[in-house]
Amino acid sequence: MKIDILTLFPSMFDGFIKESIIGRAIKDNKVTINIHNIRDYSKDPHHKVDDYGYGGGAGMVLMPQPIFDAIDDLKRSDTCIILMTPQGKKYSQKDAKTLVSKKHIIIICGHYEGFDERIRSLADIEYSIGDYVLTGGELPSMVITDSVVRLIDGVIENESREFESFEDNLLDYPVYTNPREYRGMKVPDVLLSGHHENIRKWRSEEQIKRTKERRPDLLDKED
């Protein structure tokens, strides 16, 4: 898989693409992630990429030319183009599972007051990661990239994904490690029993219990 991210602040991604699971996935050639500075595609002598919006209003608006030229340069026949915007579809684990099948993804990070409306014509889909506004699309693009890359075969163990949150519309079960007792809080006896079927049953029951308590809305969703 190849992921190209268009941003005004490429240095924000330095740690993201070098550390932890993402860094290892890149090193192991499971994914290629390229960070592109939108200003590099500006035809303005000062690399200007934004201007005041027609009709007035506060803030600066991203101009279409640098974005269109960047897409022209990077797009392939199998490319899926994502636009990050608070107005987009709310992103979910189901979307991550859809995106992991793509061979090439381009993510456009919005910024400032917004982007010229004509940029929307480039996108195959618009995503939001929640009902709140951030200063730009950089952090949301990292969220999407991380959620997709971890689903690529060989990036993490399949068992780690089997019972995690949002699988079958359930939250993950509780997990424990040493010590067996800490500040009066004990590891459940069933996890110490070595009885695999009882452990499996307990974990399944805890998933349902936790989902009912914390995210009952998930139980009403259809796959």
Secondary structure by P-SEA (a helix, b strand, c coil): cbbbbbccccccccccccccaaaaaaaaccbbbbbbccccccccccccccccccccccbbbbbaaaaaaaaaaccccbbbbbbbccccccccaaaaaaaaaccbbbbbbbccccccccccccccbbbbccccccccaaaaaaaaaaaaaaaccccccccccccccccccccccccccccccccccccccccccccaaaaaaaaaaaaaaaaaacccccccccc
